Amino acid sequence: MATLKPTLSLVSTDVGADSVSFSISDSLTVNSASTNISRKNVATGSAQDVLASNSSDSYIFLHNVSSSDAAAFVQVKLGGTVTMKLSVGEFAFVPIYASIAIAAEAYTAACVLEYGQWTR
């Protein structure tokens, strides 16, 4: 078993009448990485498998790391359903059930998607 320690911090002084400033951390017990941090070139035109199979409940990290066009984004499908839109620089860290395939399709221009998977 291994430990994964995610932290999320949200800070802003101008998103509303009140400032936002908080940080949440956790310590997750996981198996060794099922998929180490990897990168995939994601083209436009049709969804491509990122993780075609997922045999265990997992934590998934997705990050749109580059594109030739700042307006480009990656549409992410979990289990065949569009669930996320990641613009260049945006990321997601989500827990998902077993048997959920992940696919991605770029819009506006090809993108590079960084991803990783850790099973519970």
One Martini backbone bead per residue (centre of mass of N, CA, C, O) as a GRO file, in nm:
protein
  120
    1MET     BB    1   0.102   0.034   0.014
    2ALA     BB    2   0.001   0.376  -0.029
    3THR     BB    3   0.043   0.739  -0.033
    4LEU     BB    4  -0.188   1.002  -0.105
    5LYS     BB    5  -0.155   1.379  -0.109
    6PRO     BB    6  -0.402   1.586  -0.146
    7THR     BB    7  -0.436   1.941  -0.254
    8LEU     BB    8  -0.665   2.220  -0.206
    9SER     BB    9  -0.656   2.562  -0.327
   10LEU     BB   10  -0.852   2.862  -0.254
   11VAL     BB   11  -0.790   3.195  -0.397
   12SER     BB   12  -0.959   3.520  -0.339
   13THR     BB   13  -1.053   3.887  -0.370
   14ASP     BB   14  -1.270   3.900  -0.655
   15VAL     BB   15  -1.544   3.690  -0.663
   16GLY     BB   16  -1.671   3.878  -0.435
   17ALA     BB   17  -1.756   4.018  -0.139
   18ASP     BB   18  -1.581   3.780  -0.051
   19SER     BB   19  -1.325   3.617   0.041
   20VAL     BB   20  -1.108   3.345  -0.062
   21SER     BB   21  -0.965   3.095   0.181
   22PHE     BB   22  -0.865   2.759   0.118
   23SER     BB   23  -0.766   2.428   0.250
   24ILE     BB   24  -0.744   2.083   0.134
   25SER     BB   25  -0.664   1.771   0.287
   26ASP     BB   26  -0.533   1.436   0.226
   27SER     BB   27  -0.515   1.072   0.300
   28LEU     BB   28  -0.449   0.817   0.068
   29THR     BB   29  -0.508   0.484   0.019
   30VAL     BB   30  -0.297   0.306  -0.210
   31ASN     BB   31  -0.187   0.174  -0.472
   32SER     BB   32   0.005   0.146  -0.688
   33ALA     BB   33   0.040   0.271  -0.978
   34SER     BB   34  -0.139   0.192  -1.258
   35THR     BB   35  -0.084   0.488  -1.378
   36ASN     BB   36   0.141   0.669  -1.456
   37ILE     BB   37   0.247   0.952  -1.540
   38SER     BB   38   0.107   1.064  -1.846
   39ARG     BB   39   0.092   1.112  -2.207
   40LYS     BB   40  -0.154   1.246  -2.449
   41ASN     BB   41  -0.248   1.279  -2.766
   42VAL     BB   42  -0.518   1.498  -2.861
   43ALA     BB   43  -0.749   1.494  -3.096
   44THR     BB   44  -0.955   1.585  -3.329
   45GLY     BB   45  -1.301   1.437  -3.409
   46SER     BB   46  -1.248   1.209  -3.169
   47ALA     BB   47  -1.263   0.988  -2.932
   48GLN     BB   48  -1.011   0.880  -2.697
   49ASP     BB   49  -0.843   0.665  -2.522
   50VAL     BB   50  -0.706   0.665  -2.196
   51LEU     BB   51  -0.894   0.450  -2.025
   52ALA     BB   52  -1.034   0.154  -2.119
   53SER     BB   53  -0.976   0.041  -1.824
   54ASN     BB   54  -1.128  -0.029  -1.483
   55SER     BB   55  -1.103  -0.260  -1.215
   56SER     BB   56  -1.102  -0.018  -1.000
   57ASP     BB   57  -1.124   0.185  -0.776
   58SER     BB   58  -1.035   0.537  -0.837
   59TYR     BB   59  -0.784   0.777  -0.900
   60ILE     BB   60  -0.795   1.073  -1.109
   61PHE     BB   61  -0.568   1.243  -1.332
   62LEU     BB   62  -0.620   1.558  -1.511
   63HIS     BB   63  -0.422   1.748  -1.773
   64ASN     BB   64  -0.406   2.034  -1.968
   65VAL     BB   65  -0.080   2.117  -2.092
   66SER     BB   66  -0.135   2.164  -2.417
   67SER     BB   67  -0.124   2.405  -2.695
   68SER     BB   68  -0.148   2.603  -2.990
   69ASP     BB   69  -0.430   2.691  -2.843
   70ALA     BB   70  -0.584   2.865  -2.587
   71ALA     BB   71  -0.890   2.772  -2.686
   72ALA     BB   72  -0.844   2.499  -2.620
   73PHE     BB   73  -1.001   2.170  -2.552
   74VAL     BB   74  -1.108   1.905  -2.332
   75GLN     BB   75  -1.316   1.633  -2.364
   76VAL     BB   76  -1.460   1.433  -2.107
   77LYS     BB   77  -1.520   1.080  -2.069
   78LEU     BB   78  -1.735   0.893  -1.851
   79GLY     BB   79  -1.871   0.618  -1.957
   80GLY     BB   80  -1.963   0.800  -2.230
   81THR     BB   81  -1.989   1.068  -2.061
   82VAL     BB   82  -1.999   1.393  -2.053
   83THR     BB   83  -1.813   1.577  -1.774
   84MET     BB   84  -1.568   1.749  -1.910
   85LYS     BB   85  -1.384   2.072  -1.929
   86LEU     BB   86  -1.045   2.130  -2.040
   87SER     BB   87  -0.852   2.372  -2.034
   88VAL     BB   88  -0.576   2.520  -2.059
   89GLY     BB   89  -0.435   2.416  -1.738
   90GLU     BB   90  -0.643   2.231  -1.651
   91PHE     BB   91  -0.786   2.023  -1.379
   92ALA     BB   92  -0.833   1.682  -1.234
   93PHE     BB   93  -0.953   1.514  -0.926
   94VAL     BB   94  -1.101   1.184  -0.922
   95PRO     BB   95  -1.335   0.964  -0.816
   96ILE     BB   96  -1.390   0.624  -0.932
   97TYR     BB   97  -1.532   0.369  -1.056
   98ALA     BB   98  -1.542   0.080  -1.168
   99SER     BB   99  -1.569   0.036  -1.517
  100ILE     BB  100  -1.450   0.321  -1.615
  101ALA     BB  101  -1.412   0.485  -1.892
  102ILE     BB  102  -1.165   0.697  -2.063
  103ALA     BB  103  -1.221   0.985  -2.268
  104ALA     BB  104  -1.089   1.205  -2.541
  105GLU     BB  105  -1.142   1.544  -2.687
  106ALA     BB  106  -1.050   1.781  -2.904
  107TYR     BB  107  -1.077   2.141  -2.935
  108THR     BB  108  -0.960   2.351  -3.205
  109ALA     BB  109  -0.705   2.174  -3.086
  110ALA     BB  110  -0.460   2.001  -3.012
  111CYS     BB  111  -0.366   1.804  -2.722
  112VAL     BB  112  -0.226   1.753  -2.392
  113LEU     BB  113  -0.270   1.474  -2.175
  114GLU     BB  114  -0.247   1.439  -1.841
  115TYR     BB  115  -0.213   1.122  -1.649
  116GLY     BB  116  -0.361   0.926  -1.370
  117GLN     BB  117  -0.364   0.613  -1.163
  118TRP     BB  118  -0.529   0.507  -0.853
  119THR     BB  119  -0.593   0.251  -0.650
  120ARG     BB  120  -0.786   0.143  -0.365
   0.00000   0.00000   0.00000
